[in-house]
């Protein structure tokens, strides 16, 4: 193989076969993928969750991960938010001519490691190589499939007045990391993406808590935008306590320097949980017992006072509306 991606690698011929066998199967191979059929035969029974996503993050490598691990984590998490066990992922790669093969291998290796850690199989894929300039390095499209294990899957329109609002950890880590890496910024203390697969923690949560109304991961648009989506879908008010929302000091400092609000920055390893008050304490205990939920906090309550709105109770005791993000604060963040 060449040390650069050539247009030949997308031809479907011998060059394509070398790329598939010497790189993709090396890191992603399993019994189903190794058959190299046009489609995968999957063993799925009952209700399933399906999610599709595309990843265009810039830069493709950043502290805490790369576009490959991010693609697996983001897909696994989306499926798990429906109270499902992620089982399978398909991957489509659009690769720019000239991308170093060494970079592609790092990305695919990270995908394989992330998939094994999450307990999912990458069962089907596709590779396209386009002329230089037609795409920026590499874009990845994924589809995730999983078994729903809850009787009533969590959904954005199921929040009810009186529910507690929990968050699994600190806000803004991924967004600030990607921005800082892209722009070559140096902060006083290093920041790192929170990209992680949440499915193991989420499965434990939905198995041990009899009723969870909403599970969502606050990715693009951050916590504030996701809370607005829930408030609108459920026709409720989400009241948040500013003092209770965890933000790492280095992220708060970086945001202050750049004039950004961490509540609108993307997260790739955190989730919101909205559930009846009587289950809140147990849910927090489950979350905090896991490394991915050790910073979990209760951050608010669902009310019926201002349906469709998100109200922040400030550290000074005042109130302000948290609106949904208008436009694109940080493009190509995932």
C-alpha positions as CSV (number, residue, x, y, z in Angstrom):
1,X,0.0,0.0,0.0
2,X,1.0,3.6,-0.6
3,X,1.6,5.8,2.4
4,X,-1.1,8.2,1.0
5,X,-4.7,7.5,0.1
6,X,-5.0,7.2,-3.7
7,X,-8.2,7.5,-5.8
8,X,-7.5,3.9,-6.7
9,X,-8.4,2.9,-3.2
10,X,-12.0,3.8,-3.9
11,X,-12.2,2.0,-7.3
12,X,-13.7,-1.2,-6.0
13,X,-10.8,-3.2,-7.6
14,X,-7.6,-4.7,-6.2
15,X,-6.4,-1.5,-4.6
16,X,-9.8,-1.2,-2.7
17,X,-9.4,-4.9,-1.6
18,X,-6.0,-4.2,-0.2
19,X,-7.2,-1.2,1.8
20,X,-10.1,-3.3,3.2
21,X,-8.1,-6.4,4.0
22,X,-4.8,-4.7,5.2
23,X,-6.4,-1.9,7.2
24,X,-10.1,-2.1,7.9
25,X,-10.4,-5.8,8.7
26,X,-7.1,-5.6,10.6
27,X,-8.7,-3.4,13.2
28,X,-12.5,-3.9,12.8
29,X,-12.7,-7.5,11.7
30,X,-15.3,-9.9,13.2
31,X,-17.2,-13.0,12.0
32,X,-19.8,-11.0,10.2
33,X,-17.7,-8.2,8.7
34,X,-15.1,-10.7,7.5
35,X,-17.6,-12.3,5.2
36,X,-17.5,-9.1,3.1
37,X,-21.1,-9.4,1.9
38,X,-23.1,-6.5,0.5
39,X,-25.2,-6.6,3.7
40,X,-24.9,-8.0,7.2
41,X,-27.0,-10.8,8.7
42,X,-28.0,-9.6,12.1
43,X,-29.7,-11.4,15.0
44,X,-32.1,-8.8,16.4
45,X,-35.4,-9.7,18.1
46,X,-38.3,-7.6,19.4
47,X,-38.2,-3.8,19.4
48,X,-35.0,-2.2,18.2
49,X,-33.5,1.3,18.4
50,X,-31.8,2.7,15.3
51,X,-29.8,5.9,15.0
52,X,-27.7,7.4,12.2
53,X,-25.1,10.1,12.4
54,X,-22.3,11.8,10.4
55,X,-19.0,13.0,11.8
56,X,-17.0,15.8,10.3
57,X,-15.0,17.1,13.3
58,X,-12.1,19.4,12.6
59,X,-9.4,18.6,13.6
60,X,-9.7,14.9,13.2
61,X,-7.3,14.3,16.1
62,X,-7.8,16.1,19.5
63,X,-6.9,15.5,23.1
64,X,-9.1,12.7,24.4
65,X,-9.8,11.0,21.0
66,X,-10.2,11.3,17.3
67,X,-12.9,11.2,14.7
68,X,-12.9,7.4,14.8
69,X,-13.5,6.9,18.5
70,X,-15.9,9.8,18.4
71,X,-18.0,8.2,15.7
72,X,-18.4,5.0,17.7
73,X,-19.1,6.8,21.0
74,X,-21.6,9.2,19.5
75,X,-23.5,6.4,17.8
76,X,-23.5,4.0,20.8
77,X,-24.7,6.8,23.0
78,X,-27.6,7.8,20.8
79,X,-28.9,4.2,20.7
80,X,-28.5,3.8,24.4
81,X,-30.5,7.0,25.1
82,X,-33.6,5.1,24.1
83,X,-33.1,2.5,26.9
84,X,-31.4,0.1,24.4
85,X,-28.4,-2.2,24.4
86,X,-26.3,-1.2,21.4
87,X,-25.4,-4.2,19.3
88,X,-24.2,-3.3,15.8
89,X,-22.7,-0.4,13.9
90,X,-22.3,0.3,10.2
91,X,-19.7,2.7,9.0
92,X,-19.3,4.7,5.8
93,X,-16.0,6.5,5.1
94,X,-15.6,9.4,2.6
95,X,-11.8,9.9,2.4
96,X,-9.9,12.7,0.7
97,X,-7.2,11.7,-1.8
98,X,-3.8,12.2,-0.2
99,X,-4.8,11.5,3.4
100,X,-1.8,9.7,5.0
101,X,-2.6,6.0,5.4
102,X,-1.0,6.2,8.9
103,X,-3.6,8.7,9.9
104,X,-6.4,6.5,8.5
105,X,-5.0,3.5,10.4
106,X,-4.9,5.5,13.7
107,X,-8.6,6.4,13.1
108,X,-9.7,2.9,12.3
109,X,-7.7,1.4,15.2
110,X,-9.4,3.8,17.6
111,X,-12.8,2.8,16.2
112,X,-12.0,-0.8,16.8
113,X,-10.9,-0.2,20.3
114,X,-13.9,1.9,21.1
115,X,-16.3,-0.7,19.6
116,X,-14.7,-3.5,21.7
117,X,-14.9,-1.4,24.8
118,X,-18.6,-0.6,24.1
119,X,-19.4,-4.2,23.3
120,X,-20.7,-3.5,19.8
121,X,-19.7,-5.1,16.4
122,X,-19.0,-3.1,13.3
123,X,-20.8,-5.3,10.8
124,X,-20.9,-3.5,7.5
125,X,-19.2,-0.6,5.9
126,X,-18.3,1.4,2.7
127,X,-15.3,3.4,1.6
128,X,-15.3,6.2,-1.0
129,X,-12.2,8.1,-2.0
130,X,-12.8,11.6,-3.5
131,X,-10.4,14.0,-5.3
132,X,-8.3,16.3,-3.2
133,X,-10.4,19.2,-2.0
134,X,-13.7,17.5,-2.4
135,X,-13.8,16.7,1.3
136,X,-11.7,17.8,4.2
137,X,-9.5,14.7,5.1
138,X,-12.2,12.3,6.2
139,X,-15.9,12.2,7.0
140,X,-17.5,9.2,8.7
141,X,-21.2,8.2,8.6
142,X,-22.5,5.6,11.0
143,X,-25.7,3.7,11.8
144,X,-26.3,2.1,15.2
145,X,-28.7,-0.7,16.0
146,X,-29.7,-2.0,19.5
147,X,-32.3,-4.0,21.5
148,X,-34.7,-1.9,23.5
149,X,-34.9,-3.4,27.0
150,X,-37.3,-0.9,28.7
151,X,-41.0,-1.3,28.7
152,X,-41.5,2.4,28.0
153,X,-38.4,3.8,26.3
154,X,-37.2,7.2,27.6
155,X,-38.2,10.0,25.2
156,X,-37.9,13.8,25.0
157,X,-41.7,14.3,25.3
158,X,-42.1,12.3,28.6
159,X,-40.8,14.9,31.1
160,X,-43.5,15.6,33.8
161,X,-43.9,18.4,36.4
162,X,-42.2,17.3,39.6
163,X,-39.4,15.3,37.9
164,X,-35.8,15.7,38.9
165,X,-33.2,16.7,36.4
166,X,-29.8,15.1,36.7
167,X,-26.6,15.5,34.7
168,X,-23.8,12.9,34.6
169,X,-20.9,15.2,34.7
170,X,-19.1,18.4,33.7
171,X,-20.2,20.6,30.8
172,X,-18.3,21.9,27.8
173,X,-15.2,19.7,27.9
174,X,-15.5,18.4,24.3
175,X,-16.4,21.7,22.7
176,X,-13.6,23.7,24.2
177,X,-11.1,21.0,23.5
178,X,-11.9,20.8,19.8
179,X,-12.0,24.6,19.5
180,X,-8.7,25.0,21.3
181,X,-7.0,22.4,19.2
182,X,-8.4,23.8,15.9
183,X,-7.2,27.3,16.7
184,X,-3.9,26.3,18.3
185,X,-4.9,27.9,21.6
186,X,-3.1,27.1,24.9
187,X,-4.9,27.3,28.1
188,X,-3.3,27.6,31.6
189,X,-4.5,24.1,32.3
190,X,-4.9,21.5,29.6
191,X,-8.4,20.5,28.6
192,X,-9.5,17.1,27.1
193,X,-12.6,15.8,25.3
194,X,-15.0,13.8,27.4
195,X,-15.7,11.5,24.4
196,X,-16.8,8.1,25.9
197,X,-19.3,5.3,25.4
198,X,-22.0,5.6,28.0
199,X,-24.0,2.5,27.3
200,X,-22.7,0.3,30.2
201,X,-23.7,3.0,32.7
202,X,-27.0,3.7,31.0
203,X,-28.0,0.0,30.9
204,X,-27.3,-0.3,34.6
205,X,-29.4,2.8,35.2
206,X,-32.5,1.6,33.2
207,X,-32.3,-1.9,34.6
208,X,-32.2,-0.7,38.3
209,X,-34.6,2.3,38.1
210,X,-38.2,1.3,37.3
211,X,-39.1,4.6,35.6
212,X,-36.9,7.0,33.7
213,X,-38.7,9.6,31.6
214,X,-36.0,11.2,29.5
215,X,-32.4,10.3,28.6
216,X,-30.5,12.7,26.3
217,X,-26.9,13.5,25.5
218,X,-26.2,17.2,25.3
219,X,-24.0,17.2,22.2
220,X,-24.3,20.1,19.7
221,X,-25.8,23.1,21.3
222,X,-24.9,21.8,24.7
223,X,-27.0,21.6,27.9
224,X,-29.0,24.7,27.3
225,X,-30.2,23.7,23.8
226,X,-31.0,20.1,24.9
227,X,-33.0,21.3,27.8
228,X,-35.0,23.6,25.5
229,X,-35.7,20.6,23.2
230,X,-37.1,18.7,26.2
231,X,-39.1,21.6,27.5
232,X,-40.7,22.2,24.1
233,X,-41.4,18.5,23.4
234,X,-42.9,17.8,26.8
235,X,-44.6,21.2,27.1
236,X,-43.1,21.8,30.6
237,X,-40.7,24.2,32.2
238,X,-37.2,23.1,33.1
239,X,-35.9,25.1,36.1
240,X,-32.1,24.8,36.5
241,X,-29.9,25.7,39.4
242,X,-26.8,27.5,38.1
243,X,-24.8,26.6,41.2
244,X,-25.5,22.9,40.7
245,X,-24.2,22.6,37.1
246,X,-20.7,21.2,37.2
247,X,-18.1,22.9,35.0
248,X,-14.4,22.2,35.3
249,X,-12.4,25.3,36.3
250,X,-10.1,25.0,33.2
251,X,-13.2,25.0,31.0
252,X,-14.8,27.9,32.8
253,X,-11.6,29.8,32.5
254,X,-11.2,29.1,28.8
255,X,-14.8,30.0,28.1
256,X,-14.4,33.3,30.1
257,X,-11.3,34.1,28.0
258,X,-13.0,33.4,24.7
259,X,-16.4,34.8,25.6
260,X,-18.2,31.5,25.4
261,X,-20.9,29.9,27.6
262,X,-20.1,26.3,28.6
263,X,-23.8,25.6,28.8
264,X,-23.9,25.9,25.0
265,X,-20.8,23.8,24.2
266,X,-20.9,20.2,23.0
267,X,-20.4,17.2,25.2
268,X,-19.6,13.7,23.9
269,X,-19.6,11.7,27.1
270,X,-22.4,13.1,29.3
271,X,-26.1,12.6,29.6
272,X,-29.2,14.2,31.0
273,X,-31.6,12.0,33.1
274,X,-35.1,13.3,33.9
275,X,-37.1,11.0,36.2
276,X,-39.6,11.0,39.1
277,X,-38.4,12.6,42.3
278,X,-38.6,9.4,44.3
279,X,-36.0,7.7,42.1
280,X,-33.5,10.6,41.9
281,X,-31.3,9.7,44.9
282,X,-30.9,6.1,43.8
283,X,-30.1,7.2,40.2
284,X,-27.4,9.6,41.5
285,X,-25.8,6.8,43.5
286,X,-25.7,4.5,40.5
287,X,-24.2,7.3,38.3
288,X,-21.6,8.4,40.9
289,X,-20.4,4.9,41.4
290,X,-19.2,4.7,37.8
291,X,-16.1,6.6,36.6
292,X,-18.2,8.2,33.8
293,X,-20.7,9.5,36.3
294,X,-18.5,10.4,39.3
295,X,-19.3,14.1,38.8
296,X,-23.1,13.5,38.5
297,X,-25.3,16.2,40.1
298,X,-28.9,17.1,40.4
299,X,-29.3,20.4,38.5
300,X,-33.0,21.2,38.5
301,X,-36.6,20.3,38.5
302,X,-39.4,20.1,36.0
303,X,-42.4,22.4,36.6
304,X,-45.5,23.6,34.9
305,X,-45.0,27.3,35.5
306,X,-43.6,28.4,32.1
307,X,-44.3,25.6,29.6
308,X,-41.8,25.3,26.8
309,X,-39.2,27.4,28.6
310,X,-35.9,26.8,30.4
311,X,-35.4,29.0,33.5
312,X,-32.0,29.4,35.2
313,X,-31.9,30.3,38.9
314,X,-28.6,32.2,39.1
315,X,-26.0,32.0,41.8
316,X,-27.3,35.3,43.1
317,X,-30.9,34.0,43.4
318,X,-32.3,35.8,40.3
319,X,-33.9,34.1,37.3
320,X,-33.1,34.3,33.6
321,X,-34.3,32.5,30.5
322,X,-31.9,30.1,28.8
323,X,-32.8,30.2,25.1
324,X,-32.0,27.6,22.5
325,X,-28.8,28.2,20.6
326,X,-29.3,30.5,17.6
327,X,-27.1,29.5,14.7
328,X,-23.8,27.6,14.8
329,X,-21.6,28.6,17.7
330,X,-18.8,26.2,16.9
331,X,-19.0,24.5,13.4
332,X,-17.7,21.0,12.9
333,X,-17.5,20.1,16.5
334,X,-18.5,16.4,16.0
